[in-house]
Amino acid sequence: MFLNQNQATSLAIFCKVVDNFGDIGICWRFARQIQQEHGIAVTLWVDDLRSFQRICPGVETDAEVQQLAGVTVRHWRNQEGVFSPDDVADIVMEFFGCDIPPGYIAAMAECNPRPVWLNLEGLTAEEWVEGCHTLPSRHPRMPLTKYFFFPGFTGKTGGLLCESSLEEQRRQFQSDQAAMTAFLVQFGMTPAEMASLKVSLFCYPHAPVSALFDAWQSSDAAITCLVPEGVATEAVQAFLDGEAKPGAVRTCSALTVRVLPFVAQPDYDRLLWACDLNFVRGEDSFVRAQWAGKPFIWHIYPQDKNLHHVKLRAFLQRYSVDMESLNVFSLGWNDAKVDGVEEQVDWSALWLSFQADMPEIACRSIDWQRQILENGDLASNFLRFAGRVVSDFGKQSIMRG
């Protein structure tokens, strides 16, 4: 722990689900790690328990309060009533500016000492976050200060979510062929499918999935695409010529598409570890793909005025320097203009180029993993900063005394 018992023993996380699974996925991983690795009591307030249940089957969608993996989960719905200082945690975290209940903020102002209040921001590789990371913002009416905490890819940010045992778990799984086979067999995969190029596909509905499926059908080598239920439904159903339900499968030429049930987070990690190439989306699966040590393609969450393309290019400038096929494929997948290319993307040609570079991309993914590990993990960095804030509070109190 970076906070001693006289500083902080409880954390409240407020999460509003916007991007289906990304928001709650991040907050759930964060909550579990803080509780399990640092011994801090965590209460997770979340407004959408049904989305939560998709990634954590143990969630009871009709429960106001429940215990999951040592974390207290509270259903956040119109809690606009009165809170007391006794209801307030030592550290209060809102995810991505989700506007926690006014009554809770008022109770925070009554606490002595007051809680550490942080806003965990969204992930971006843009340089400006280094100057905004940990910046304070005073409340306009109450004696409270909120700090902005940015995850990121450099030592001047908060780093990325990464459990202390994750790398060892990945190594053990990927070195155990029997374990990987048993994992894939549970989804009905055949020996031929397991011997093929295995691709996991998690993307937003507007991704050019049909065009990529067409290119894959003409591949020289067999490809098996594993798609969670509810992802790219229109394109998957068109390929299957039927309902895209778990267990549905069809092979056409070189391509086999198999629909998987939506799995809990630990099994999703294993899916990324077991595949040769991973298509991921948003923030949570994007980060997990980086820890998988395999080639991946990121489908970034769309924003107005194509601001997401700026974020995509910022990441590619850090990650895929001198790997043209990865850059072009990533930009095309996100419908971002490729410099110097005006015509429509030729997915067959682009796939051949990308496939040829996959060994080099795989090596880069391992180097990148080592690089970002040097920045420390987000949860530990978060608590370290909170500890500094608590220490500053104490010094200020002594000075006032």
C-alpha positions in Angstrom: 0.0 0.0 0.0 1.1 3.6 -0.7 -1.3 5.0 1.9 -0.9 4.1 5.5 -3.8 3.4 7.9 -3.9 6.9 9.1 -4.4 8.2 5.6 -7.0 6.3 3.6 -8.8 3.0 3.9 -11.8 3.4 1.6 -12.4 4.3 -2.0 -15.7 5.2 -3.8 -15.9 4.9 -7.6 -18.7 6.4 -9.6 -19.3 5.0 -13.0 -21.9 5.8 -15.7 -22.0 3.4 -18.5 -21.8 5.2 -21.9 -19.8 2.8 -24.1 -21.6 -0.4 -23.3 -18.7 -2.3 -21.7 -15.7 0.0 -21.8 -16.6 2.3 -18.9 -17.7 -0.4 -16.5 -14.9 -2.7 -17.7 -12.3 -0.2 -16.7 -13.9 0.7 -13.4 -14.5 -3.0 -12.5 -10.8 -3.9 -13.1 -9.7 -0.8 -11.2 -12.0 -1.6 -8.2 -10.8 -5.2 -8.0 -7.2 -4.4 -8.2 -7.4 -1.6 -5.5 -9.2 -4.0 -3.1 -7.2 -7.1 -3.8 -3.7 -5.7 -4.1 -3.8 -2.7 -1.8 -6.3 -3.8 0.9 -8.6 -0.7 0.5 -12.3 -1.1 0.9 -14.0 -0.2 -2.4 -17.6 0.8 -3.2 -18.4 0.9 -6.9 -21.5 2.9 -7.8 -22.7 2.0 -11.3 -25.9 3.0 -13.2 -26.2 0.0 -15.6 -26.1 -3.3 -14.0 -27.1 -5.2 -17.1 -24.0 -4.1 -19.0 -22.0 -4.9 -15.9 -23.5 -8.5 -15.9 -22.2 -9.1 -19.4 -18.6 -8.9 -18.2 -19.3 -10.2 -14.7 -22.0 -12.9 -14.7 -22.3 -12.8 -10.9 -23.9 -9.4 -10.9 -27.6 -9.4 -9.8 -29.3 -6.8 -11.9 -32.1 -6.1 -9.4 -29.9 -5.6 -6.3 -29.4 -2.2 -4.7 -26.3 -3.4 -2.9 -24.2 -6.5 -3.4 -20.8 -7.9 -2.7 -18.6 -9.0 -5.7 -15.0 -10.2 -5.4 -14.6 -8.2 -2.2 -16.1 -5.0 -3.7 -19.3 -3.4 -2.6 -21.4 -2.7 -5.7 -24.2 -0.1 -5.4 -26.9 0.5 -8.1 -26.5 4.2 -8.9 -29.9 5.5 -9.9 -31.2 8.9 -9.0 -29.4 9.0 -5.6 -30.1 12.7 -5.2 -31.0 12.5 -1.5 -29.0 13.6 1.5 -25.7 11.9 2.3 -23.8 12.3 5.6 -20.1 12.5 6.1 -20.2 9.0 7.3 -21.3 7.9 3.8 -18.2 9.4 2.2 -15.1 7.4 1.4 -11.5 8.6 2.0 -10.9 8.7 -1.7 -13.7 9.6 -4.2 -13.1 8.8 -7.9 -15.5 9.8 -10.7 -14.8 8.2 -14.0 -14.6 10.6 -17.0 -16.5 13.5 -15.3 -19.7 11.5 -14.6 -21.1 14.1 -12.2 -21.5 12.4 -8.9 -24.6 13.1 -6.8 -24.8 16.7 -5.4 -25.7 15.4 -2.0 -22.6 13.3 -1.9 -20.4 16.3 -2.9 -22.1 18.4 -0.1 -21.3 15.6 2.4 -17.7 15.6 1.2 -17.4 19.3 2.0 -18.5 18.5 5.6 -15.9 15.9 6.2 -12.8 16.5 8.4 -10.4 15.7 6.9 -11.9 16.1 3.5 -11.6 13.2 1.0 -9.2 13.1 -1.9 -11.4 13.8 -5.0 -10.1 12.6 -8.4 -11.5 12.4 -11.8 -10.1 9.5 -13.8 -10.0 10.7 -17.4 -10.1 8.8 -20.7 -7.0 7.4 -22.2 -5.1 9.2 -25.0 -1.6 9.2 -26.3 -1.8 13.0 -27.1 1.1 15.0 -25.6 -1.1 17.6 -23.9 -2.2 15.2 -21.2 1.3 15.3 -19.7 0.6 18.9 -18.8 -2.9 18.3 -17.4 -2.2 15.2 -15.4 -2.9 15.7 -11.7 -3.9 19.4 -12.2 -6.2 20.6 -9.4 -9.6 22.3 -9.9 -11.3 24.1 -7.0 -15.0 23.7 -6.5 -16.7 27.1 -7.2 -18.8 27.1 -4.0 -17.4 24.5 -1.6 -14.0 24.0 0.1 -13.1 21.1 -2.2 -10.5 20.4 -4.8 -10.8 17.9 -7.6 -7.7 16.5 -9.3 -7.6 15.2 -12.9 -5.8 11.9 -13.3 -4.9 10.8 -16.8 -3.9 7.3 -17.8 -1.3 7.3 -20.5 1.8 5.9 -22.2 4.6 7.8 -20.6 6.1 8.4 -17.2 4.4 11.8 -17.0 1.0 10.2 -16.9 -0.8 7.7 -14.7 0.2 4.6 -16.8 -2.2 1.8 -17.7 -4.3 -0.6 -15.7 -2.2 -3.8 -15.1 -2.6 -6.3 -12.2 0.6 -7.4 -10.6 0.1 -11.0 -11.6 -1.2 -10.4 -15.1 2.1 -10.9 -17.0 2.9 -14.2 -15.2 -0.6 -15.5 -15.8 -0.2 -14.7 -19.5 3.2 -16.4 -19.7 1.9 -19.6 -18.0 -1.2 -19.7 -20.3 0.6 -19.1 -23.5 3.3 -21.7 -22.6 0.7 -24.4 -21.9 -0.7 -25.7 -25.1 -3.0 -28.0 -23.4 -4.5 -25.1 -21.4 -5.0 -23.1 -24.6 -6.6 -26.0 -26.4 -9.0 -26.7 -23.5 -10.0 -23.0 -23.4 -10.8 -22.9 -27.2 -12.5 -26.4 -27.2 -15.2 -25.1 -24.8 -16.3 -22.8 -27.6 -16.6 -25.7 -30.0 -13.5 -25.0 -32.0 -12.2 -27.9 -34.1 -8.6 -29.0 -34.5 -8.5 -27.4 -38.0 -9.7 -24.1 -36.6 -7.2 -24.1 -33.8 -4.4 -24.8 -36.4 -5.5 -21.8 -38.5 -4.7 -18.2 -38.0 -6.9 -17.3 -35.1 -8.4 -13.8 -35.0 -10.6 -12.2 -32.3 -13.0 -9.5 -33.5 -14.4 -6.8 -31.2 -15.4 -3.6 -32.9 -18.1 -1.0 -33.3 -20.9 -1.6 -35.8 -19.6 0.7 -38.5 -16.3 -1.2 -38.9 -15.7 -2.5 -42.5 -16.2 -6.1 -41.4 -17.9 -7.3 -44.6 -15.0 -6.0 -46.8 -12.5 -7.7 -44.5 -14.4 -11.0 -44.6 -14.3 -10.8 -48.3 -10.6 -10.4 -48.3 -10.1 -13.2 -45.8 -12.1 -15.6 -47.9 -9.4 -15.3 -50.6 -6.5 -15.8 -48.2 -3.9 -18.4 -49.0 -4.0 -19.6 -45.4 -7.0 -20.6 -43.3 -8.4 -18.0 -41.0 -10.8 -18.5 -38.1 -12.5 -15.3 -36.8 -13.9 -15.5 -33.3 -16.7 -12.9 -32.7 -18.5 -12.3 -29.4 -22.3 -12.3 -29.6 -23.7 -8.9 -30.4 -20.5 -7.6 -32.2 -20.7 -6.7 -35.9 -24.1 -8.4 -36.0 -25.1 -7.3 -39.5 -21.9 -8.4 -41.2 -21.7 -11.6 -39.2 -25.2 -12.6 -39.9 -24.7 -11.9 -43.6 -21.7 -14.2 -43.7 -23.4 -16.9 -41.6 -26.6 -16.6 -43.6 -28.4 -17.0 -40.3 -28.7 -15.8 -36.7 -25.4 -14.7 -35.0 -25.9 -16.6 -31.8 -23.3 -18.4 -29.7 -22.1 -21.6 -31.3 -23.1 -20.4 -34.9 -20.3 -21.2 -37.3 -19.8 -21.2 -41.1 -16.8 -21.8 -43.4 -16.6 -20.2 -46.8 -13.3 -20.7 -48.7 -10.4 -19.8 -46.4 -12.6 -18.1 -43.7 -14.4 -19.6 -40.8 -16.5 -17.3 -38.6 -17.5 -18.6 -35.2 -19.8 -16.7 -32.7 -18.8 -16.9 -29.1 -20.8 -16.1 -26.0 -19.9 -12.9 -24.3 -17.4 -13.9 -21.7 -16.3 -12.6 -18.3 -13.2 -10.4 -18.2 -10.7 -13.1 -17.2 -11.8 -15.3 -20.1 -11.6 -12.4 -22.5 -8.0 -11.9 -21.5 -7.4 -15.6 -22.3 -9.1 -15.2 -25.7 -6.7 -12.4 -26.5 -3.7 -14.5 -25.4 -4.9 -17.5 -27.4 -5.4 -15.6 -30.7 -2.7 -14.6 -33.2 -4.4 -11.2 -34.0 -6.9 -9.2 -32.0 -9.3 -6.5 -33.2 -10.3 -4.4 -30.1 -12.3 -1.3 -29.5 -12.7 1.6 -27.1 -10.4 1.7 -24.1 -10.7 -1.4 -22.0 -10.1 -4.1 -24.6 -7.5 -1.8 -26.2 -5.4 -1.8 -23.1 -5.8 -5.6 -22.6 -4.6 -6.2 -26.1 -1.4 -4.4 -25.3 -0.8 -6.7 -22.3 -1.5 -9.7 -24.5 1.7 -9.2 -26.4 0.1 -10.0 -29.8 -0.6 -7.9 -32.9 -3.8 -5.9 -32.6 -5.9 -3.4 -34.5 -7.7 -0.7 -32.5 -11.2 0.5 -33.4 -11.4 3.8 -31.6 -14.6 5.2 -30.1 -16.0 7.7 -32.7 -16.2 11.4 -31.8 -17.7 14.5 -33.4 -15.6 16.2 -36.1 -13.4 13.1 -36.3 -11.5 14.0 -33.2 -11.0 10.3 -32.6 -8.7 10.2 -35.7 -6.4 12.7 -33.9 -6.2 10.3 -30.9 -5.7 7.3 -33.2 -2.8 9.0 -35.1 -1.2 10.1 -31.7 -1.2 6.5 -30.6 0.2 5.2 -33.9 3.0 7.7 -33.8 4.1 6.2 -30.5 3.4 2.6 -31.2 3.8 1.8 -34.9 6.7 4.0 -36.1 8.1 2.6 -39.4 5.4 -0.1 -39.7 3.5 1.2 -42.7 1.1 -1.8 -43.1 0.0 -1.5 -39.5 -0.5 2.3 -39.8 -2.5 2.0 -43.1 -4.6 -0.9 -41.9 -5.4 0.9 -38.6 -6.3 4.2 -40.4 -8.5 2.3 -43.0 -10.2 0.3 -40.3 -11.2 3.6 -38.6 -12.2 5.3 -41.9 -9.4 7.8 -41.4 -7.8 9.3 -44.5 -4.5 7.6 -45.4 -1.9 10.2 -46.3 -1.4 10.3 -50.1 -4.2 7.7 -50.8 -7.5 9.0 -52.2 -9.0 5.8 -53.6 -11.1 3.3 -51.6 -9.2 0.8 -49.4 -8.2 -2.4 -51.2 -8.6 -4.7 -48.3 -7.3 -7.8 -50.1 -4.0 -6.0 -50.9 -3.8 -4.4 -47.5 -4.4 -7.7 -45.7 -1.6 -9.4 -47.7 0.8 -6.6 -46.7 -0.2 -6.6 -43.1 -0.1 -10.4 -42.9 3.5 -10.4 -44.2 4.5 -7.9 -41.5 2.8 -9.7 -38.6 6.1 -11.3 -37.3 7.6 -7.9 -37.1 4.5 -6.4 -35.5 4.5 -9.3 -33.0 8.0 -8.4 -31.9 7.1 -4.7 -31.7 4.1 -5.6 -29.4 6.5 -7.3 -26.9 8.9 -4.3 -27.0 6.0 -2.0 -26.5 4.8 -4.0 -23.5 8.2 -3.7 -21.8 8.2 0.1 -22.5 4.8 0.8 -21.0 5.5 -1.4 -18.0 8.3 1.0 -17.0 5.6 3.6 -16.3 4.1 1.6 -13.4 0.5 0.5 -13.2 -2.4 2.9 -13.0 -3.9 1.7 -9.7 -0.6 2.0 -7.8 0.2 5.4 -9.4 -3.3 6.6 -8.5 -2.9 5.6 -4.8 0.6 7.1 -4.7 -0.7 10.4 -5.9 -3.7 10.3 -3.5 -1.1 9.7 -0.7 0.8 12.8 -1.7 -2.4 14.8 -1.6 -3.3 13.5 1.9 0.3 14.4 3.1 -0.2 17.9 1.7 -3.4 18.2 3.5 -1.6 17.3 6.7 1.1 19.8 6.1 -1.4 22.5 5.4 -3.3 21.7 8.6 0.0 21.9 10.6 0.8 25.3 9.0 -2.7 26.6 9.8 -2.3 25.4 13.4 
